[in-house]
C-alpha cells in the first residue's frame, strides 16, 4: 500500500512552484514582444511612422531584446528549479526594454505601455504578492520618470502623457493585484486536484489489492463471454489458466452455462460445482454492473470449503462453551466421589477385591479430571504474551524442570542444542504447555514394546533460518492415515485418550504465530516440530532472555 500523500496546497503569500505551461507562456509572449520591437525598428524606409530619432539604437535595442528572449525561451525547461529568479530577471528585462523603447519609439508609446501591462500581469500570476507590487511600482515609476524627463526637455509639450502614464501605472497595480489573486486560486485548485488525484489513485490501489486478495473469486465478463478481469482466488478456483485464455466458455463451460441461464431466465442455480480438476467446489453468484445492462456481469465464486471451515470453527467454539459449562457442573460431584474413594481406601476392613475396585474408581476419576481440564483449556483462549526466548537454554531448563516433577524411571529425556543461541518470540507459558503435552505423548506412546522410551528435545534453526523446537522419539511412528487426523479435535487411537491434547497444542502454537506439524523420522520414530517466529531485529548481544 502506498503511503499517504501529504497535501501540497500552497499558502497565500508563499513562493509557489511555477507550473511549466505558465512559464512557457511568459517567455513566448516576451519573444513576440521582442519581435514587435524589432519589426518597428527595421521598418521600411518609405514608412514615416513611427518616427525613429535614432534608428541605429532602436535596431540594436530590438535585436538585443530578441536575442535575450530567445535565450530565455530555450532555457525554460532548465529554469524549472528556480522559477522565481527567472521570472524576476525577465520582468527587469521587460521594464528596461520598454523604457528604452519609449525613448526610441515615442510614437508607439501606447502599445508599448499596454504590452508591458501583460508582462506585469503574467508575472503576478507566478510571483508572491510583494514582488508583484514591487515590479508594478518599478514600471510605474519608470514611465512617470520618462514622462517627467520629456516635459523638462520639451517645455511646450502637453501634460497629457503624464496623465496617461499615471493611469497606466494604476492599471499595472490593479492587474498585478487581480492576477496575483487569480494565480493563488489557480495554484490552490491545481494542488487540490493533484491531491484528489493521488488520493483517488491510492484508493484505487487499495480497492484493487482488496479485490485481488479476497477469498471470494471475482470475475468481470462482457456480453461475449470474454473475461476482462479476475482476482487471485478466481484464477486458482478456475485451475490457474494462462493469461491469454479469456473465453469463459472454454475455461469453465458449466459456469458459462449458468451465466447464460441467469441472463435469459433470471434464475440462479445455487448448487455447488467444480470449475476445474483438483479445485474446491464453488457456488457462483451473478450481478450486473448497471440495472438492465447485461453488457458486463460480475461473477462471485464462493468457495464451499471456506464456508465449511467457518461453520466448523463456529461449531467448535459453541461446543467449547457448552462443554465448559458442563465440565464445571461435573467437577464438584467428581471431587466428592474421588475424596470418598480416598477415604474408603484408608479403611482396614476391605479385602483385596474391594481395594481393586477403589483403585479403579480413583483411576477413572483422574482420567475424568484430565478430560475436564482439557475441555476448560479448549474454552479458555488466553491471549499470548510473547517474549524473546533463547531456545537453546530454554530446552535444557525445561528438561531439568520436567525431571524434577516427574519420575521417568528407565525412560530417557534429554535436551539437544548447538553452541549458538536460537532466538524466537513466543509466550513462555504457552510454549511450556505445548512442549509438555508433546513430551508426555512421546514418553507414553513413543516406545517400542518392552523397551524404555528415548525422547530428545531439540532446539535449532531450520534450513531457512527459522527457529524450531522438535520433540523426537524412537518409537514405532504413526501410520500415514492416522497422522492425517491427529490434530483434529476428539480424535484419538487410545482407549483412555481425550483427543484434545494435540488439538490444543496446535491452537496454542497458532496463537503465537507458530506452526506445529508432524514429521515422520526415517528409520522409525516420530517428530513433532514447532516452527516459531524469529525476532524482528537481529540481536548480536542477546538481552535478558526469558526462560520458562
C-alpha positions, 0 to 999 in steps of 0.5 A: 500500500502506498503511503499517504500523500501529504497535501501540497496546497500552497499558502497565500503569500508563499513562493509557489512552484511555477507550473511549466505551461505558465512559464512557457507562456511568459517567455513566448509572449516576451519573444513576440514582444521582442519581435514587435520591437524589432519589426518597428525598428527595421521598418521600411524606409518609405514608412514615416511612422513611427518616427525613429530619432535614432534608428541605429539604437532602436535596431540594436535595442530590438535585436538585443531584446530578441536575442535575450528572449530567445535565450530565455525561451530555450532555457525554460525547461532548465529554469524549472528549479528556480522559477522565481529568479527567472521570472524576476530577471525577465520582468527587469528585462521587460521594464528596461526594454520598454523604457528604452523603447519609449525613448526610441519609439515615442510614437508607439508609446501606447502599445508599448505601455499596454504590452508591458501591462501583460508582462506585469500581469503574467508575472503576478500570476507566478510571483508572491504578492510583494514582488508583484507590487514591487515590479508594478511600482518599478514600471510605474515609476519608470514611465512617470520618470520618462514622462517627467524627463520629456516635459523638462526637455520639451517645455511646450509639450502637453501634460497629457502623457503624464496623465496617461502614464499615471493611469497606466501605472494604476492599471499595472497595480490593479492587474498585478493585484487581480492576477496575483489573486487569480494565480493563488486560486489557480495554484490552490485548485491545481494542488487540490486536484493533484491531491484528489488525484493521488488520493483517488489513485491510492484508493484505487490501489487499495480497492484493487489489492482488496479485490485481488486478495479476497477469498471470494473469486471475482470475475468481470465478463462482457456480453461475449463471454470474454473475461476482462478481469479476475482476482487471485482466488478466481484464477486458482478456483478456475485451475490457474489458466494462462493469461491469454485464455479469456473465453469463459466458455472454454475455461469453465463451460458449466459456469458459462452455462449458468451465466447464460441461464441467469441472463435469459431466465433470471434464475440462479442455480445455487448448487455447488460445482467444480470449475476445474480438476483438483479445485474446491467446489464453488457456488457462483453468484451473478450481478450486473454492473448497471440495472438492465445492462447485461453488457458486463456481469460480475461473477462471485465464486464462493468457495464451499470449503471456506464456508465449511471451515467457518461453520466448523470453527463456529461449531467448535467454539459453541461446543467449547462453551457448552462443554465448559459449562458442563465440565464445571457442573461435573467437577464438584460431584467428581471431587466428592466421589474421588475424596470418598474413594480416598477415604474408603481406601484408608479403611482396614476392613476391605479385602483385596477385591474391594481395594481393586475396585477403589483403585479403579474408581480413583483411576477413572476419576483422574482420567475424568479430571484430565478430560475436564481440564482439557475441555476448560483449556479448549474454552479458555483462549488466553491471549499470548504474551510473547517474549524473546526466548533463547531456545537453546537454554530454554530446552535444557531448563525445561528438561531439568524442570520436567525431571524434577516433577516427574519420575521417568524411571528407565525412560530417557529425556534429554535436551539437544542444542548447538553452541549458538543461541536460537532466538524466537518470540513466543509466550513462555507459558504457552510454549511450556504447555505445548512442549509438555503435552508433546513430551508426555505423548512421546514418553507414553506412546513413543516406545517400542514394546518392552523397551524404555522410551528415548525422547530428545528435545531439540532446539535449532534453526531450520534450513531457512533460518527459522527457529524450531523446537522438535520433540523426537522419539524412537518409537514405532511412528504413526501410520500415514492415515492416522497422522492425517487426523491427529490434530483434529479435535476428539480424535484419538487411537487410545482407549483412555485418550481425550483427543484434545491434547494435540488439538490444543497444542496446535491452537496454542502454537497458532496463537503465537504465530507458530506452526506445529506439524508432524514429521515422520523420522526415517528409520522409525520414530516420530517428530513433532516440530514447532516452527516459531517466529524469529525476532524482528531485529537481529540481536548480536548481544542477546538481552535478558532472555526469558526462560520458562 
